Amino acid sequence: MKRVILAIVTLAFFLGLMEASLHAEKKLVIQGSTTVLPIAQKCAEVFMKKHPEANISVRGGGSGTGIAALIDGICDIATSSRPMKDKEIKKALEKGVNPVAHVIAMDGIAVIVHPSNPVNELTLTQLKDIYTGKISNWAELGGKNQKIVVISRDVASGTFECFKKLVLKKERVRPDALLQASNAAVLSVVKRTEGAIGYVGLGYLNSEVKALKIEGVFPSEDTVLKGTYPISRPLFMYTNGKPKGLAKDFIDFVLSKEGQKIVKEQGFIPLK
């Protein structure tokens, strides 16, 4: 009888370990870009409804923060609105992390102003001159005699990195620019500040702000896909090596027909 009881206790112990192991495999931590955040959050919500055993945590913080978390083993998937930098890849490899990129959507960076602003379009040169401090009043651009309040993203932002590369040509943002930690924060400041200008991912556009044409082209799904809108970029999810288990299942879902429908519903541009 003692042997039978011992066998039952031992079996229960190992079954408990197996259950705990299986439960651990169903946890997934996603961190990074605030641009990709609404896509990741909605996809996680739908995925968990389909797979109740999955436990997916989605956090923002910026592309740089997500990539750093992947390198440090804090998250399973890093979301990013820019490609990884050479120095990040080097650091990852030194720590035994092999970052693999997965393009999950396309996006345009929309330049936004307060709806009352009469200016409707800018050239890339004018936009650069605003952000580097050469132009400081809307009157210089055919607008009101009003100081331009420059709103930018902080250095952890992948959106900032893309804007810096595509618009600023790697020059510094003017020192009096107001730096914000997210797309939502930029939108919030611009919608309540008459002289403000900012930039956000396409999925964040709404009627509370006005998007400007850049080089005569309005930011939209059509113009980004055609390549005519000049400030566009792919959106990424990064994994350590080829994804497997829950990470693979989730990325496969994001890239599926249903996942890409969610991408479109969130205001971004699906791959198919």
C-alpha positions in Angstrom: 0.0 0.0 0.0 2.9 2.3 0.9 4.4 1.6 -2.6 1.1 2.4 -4.3 0.7 5.7 -2.4 4.3 6.6 -3.2 3.8 5.8 -6.8 0.6 8.0 -6.9 2.4 10.9 -5.1 5.3 10.6 -7.5 3.0 10.5 -10.6 1.1 13.5 -9.3 4.4 15.4 -8.7 5.6 14.8 -12.3 2.2 15.6 -13.8 2.3 18.9 -11.9 5.7 19.6 -13.3 4.5 18.8 -16.8 1.5 21.0 -16.4 3.6 23.9 -15.1 6.0 23.4 -18.0 3.2 23.4 -20.5 1.7 26.5 -18.9 5.1 28.3 -19.1 5.3 27.5 -22.8 2.0 29.3 -23.3 3.3 32.7 -22.0 4.5 35.3 -24.5 5.9 38.7 -23.8 5.8 41.3 -26.6 7.4 44.7 -26.1 8.5 47.8 -28.2 7.2 50.2 -30.7 4.2 52.4 -29.8 3.4 52.4 -33.6 3.0 48.6 -33.7 1.3 48.5 -30.3 -2.3 48.7 -31.5 -1.6 45.9 -34.0 0.0 43.7 -31.4 -2.6 44.4 -28.8 -5.6 43.7 -31.1 -4.0 40.6 -32.6 -3.1 39.3 -29.1 -6.7 39.9 -28.0 -8.2 37.9 -30.9 -5.5 35.2 -30.7 -6.2 34.6 -27.0 -9.9 34.3 -27.6 -9.1 31.5 -30.1 -6.4 30.0 -27.8 -7.6 30.4 -24.2 -4.5 28.6 -22.9 -2.3 31.4 -24.3 -1.2 34.3 -22.0 0.2 37.2 -24.1 1.5 40.4 -22.5 1.9 43.4 -24.8 3.9 46.5 -23.8 5.0 49.7 -25.6 8.0 51.8 -24.6 9.5 52.4 -28.0 11.4 50.4 -30.6 14.7 50.8 -28.9 13.3 49.6 -25.6 11.8 46.5 -27.2 15.0 45.6 -29.0 17.0 46.0 -25.8 14.5 43.8 -24.0 14.9 41.1 -26.7 18.7 41.3 -26.4 18.4 41.0 -22.6 16.0 38.1 -22.7 13.1 40.1 -21.1 10.7 39.7 -24.0 10.0 37.0 -26.6 9.1 39.3 -29.5 10.3 42.9 -30.0 8.1 45.2 -32.1 9.9 47.9 -34.0 9.0 50.6 -36.5 12.6 50.6 -37.8 15.2 48.1 -38.7 17.7 47.1 -36.0 20.9 49.2 -36.0 24.2 47.6 -36.6 25.3 48.3 -33.1 22.2 46.5 -31.7 22.8 43.5 -33.9 26.4 43.4 -32.7 25.4 43.6 -29.1 22.7 40.9 -29.6 25.2 38.5 -31.2 27.7 39.1 -28.4 25.0 38.0 -25.9 24.2 34.9 -28.0 21.0 36.4 -29.4 20.3 35.9 -33.1 17.7 38.6 -34.1 15.4 37.6 -36.9 13.2 40.2 -38.6 9.6 39.6 -39.6 7.9 42.4 -41.6 4.3 42.4 -40.5 2.8 45.6 -42.1 3.7 48.8 -43.9 3.2 52.3 -42.6 3.4 56.0 -43.6 4.6 58.7 -41.2 1.9 61.4 -41.3 2.9 65.0 -40.6 0.1 66.6 -38.6 -1.0 70.1 -37.5 -3.9 71.6 -35.6 -7.1 71.6 -37.8 -7.2 75.5 -37.7 -3.8 75.7 -39.5 -4.4 77.0 -43.1 -1.2 75.3 -44.4 -2.1 72.2 -46.3 1.3 70.9 -47.6 5.0 71.1 -47.2 8.0 70.0 -49.2 10.6 67.7 -47.5 13.0 70.6 -47.5 10.5 72.9 -45.6 9.7 70.1 -43.2 13.4 69.6 -42.5 13.9 73.3 -42.1 11.1 73.4 -39.5 12.6 70.6 -37.4 16.1 71.8 -37.6 15.2 75.4 -36.6 15.6 77.3 -39.9 11.9 78.0 -40.1 10.2 79.1 -36.9 7.0 80.9 -38.0 4.0 79.7 -40.0 4.0 83.0 -41.9 7.2 81.9 -43.7 5.1 79.0 -45.2 2.0 81.0 -46.1 0.3 80.5 -42.8 -0.6 82.7 -39.8 1.9 84.9 -38.1 2.4 82.3 -35.4 5.3 80.6 -33.8 5.8 76.9 -34.9 5.7 74.6 -31.9 7.7 71.6 -32.9 6.6 68.2 -31.5 8.9 65.2 -32.0 9.4 61.7 -30.7 12.1 60.8 -28.2 15.3 58.9 -29.1 13.9 55.5 -28.1 11.4 55.8 -30.9 11.7 53.9 -34.1 9.4 56.5 -35.7 11.9 59.2 -34.7 14.8 57.1 -36.3 12.9 56.8 -39.6 11.9 60.5 -39.5 15.5 61.5 -38.8 16.8 59.4 -41.7 14.1 60.2 -44.3 13.5 63.9 -43.4 16.2 65.3 -41.3 19.0 63.5 -43.2 20.5 62.7 -39.8 20.7 66.3 -38.7 19.7 67.2 -35.1 16.2 68.2 -34.1 16.0 71.9 -32.9 16.7 72.1 -29.1 13.3 73.6 -28.2 11.4 70.7 -29.7 9.0 69.0 -27.3 9.8 65.3 -27.2 7.0 62.8 -26.6 7.2 59.2 -25.7 4.4 57.9 -28.0 2.3 58.5 -31.1 -0.7 59.1 -28.9 1.2 61.8 -26.9 2.2 63.6 -30.1 -1.4 63.5 -31.3 -2.7 64.8 -28.0 -0.3 67.8 -27.9 -0.9 68.8 -31.6 -4.7 68.6 -31.3 -4.8 71.1 -28.5 -1.9 73.4 -29.7 -2.8 75.7 -32.6 0.8 76.4 -33.8 2.0 72.8 -33.3 3.4 70.3 -35.9 4.1 66.7 -35.2 4.3 63.3 -36.9 2.6 60.0 -36.2 2.1 56.5 -37.7 -0.7 56.3 -40.2 -2.9 54.3 -37.9 -3.1 57.2 -35.4 -4.7 59.7 -37.8 -8.1 61.0 -36.8 -10.3 64.0 -37.4 -8.9 65.9 -34.4 -5.8 66.8 -36.4 -5.0 67.6 -40.0 -2.5 65.6 -42.0 -0.4 67.5 -44.5 0.6 66.6 -48.0 4.3 66.1 -48.4 5.8 66.8 -51.8 2.1 67.1 -53.0 1.2 63.6 -51.8 -1.3 62.8 -49.1 -0.4 60.0 -46.7 -2.6 57.0 -47.4 -2.6 53.2 -47.9 -2.6 53.8 -51.7 0.2 56.3 -51.8 2.4 54.2 -49.4 1.9 51.0 -51.5 2.6 52.9 -54.7 5.7 54.4 -53.2 4.7 57.9 -54.0 4.4 59.1 -50.3 8.0 59.9 -49.4 7.9 59.1 -45.6 7.0 55.4 -45.4 8.5 52.4 -43.7 7.9 48.7 -42.9 6.9 47.6 -39.4 8.7 44.7 -37.8 8.5 42.0 -35.2 11.9 40.5 -34.1 12.6 37.1 -32.5 15.6 35.4 -31.2 16.3 33.0 -34.0 13.5 31.4 -36.0 10.3 31.6 -34.0 8.9 28.5 -32.5 6.1 27.5 -30.2 3.7 30.2 -29.2 5.9 33.0 -30.8 5.7 31.2 -34.1 1.9 30.6 -33.8 1.4 34.3 -33.0 3.5 35.7 -35.8 1.9 33.3 -38.2 -1.5 34.6 -37.0 -0.4 38.3 -37.6 0.7 37.4 -41.1 -2.5 35.4 -41.8 -5.5 36.7 -43.7 -7.3 37.4 -40.4 -4.2 39.1 -38.9 -3.7 41.3 -41.9 -7.3 42.3 -41.7 -6.6 43.5 -38.2 -3.6 45.4 -39.5 -5.9 47.3 -41.9 -8.6 47.8 -39.3 -6.0 49.5 -37.0 -5.3 52.0 -39.8 -2.1 50.4 -41.1 -1.2 48.8 -44.4 -1.4 45.0 -44.8 1.1 43.0 -46.8 -1.6 41.1 -48.6 
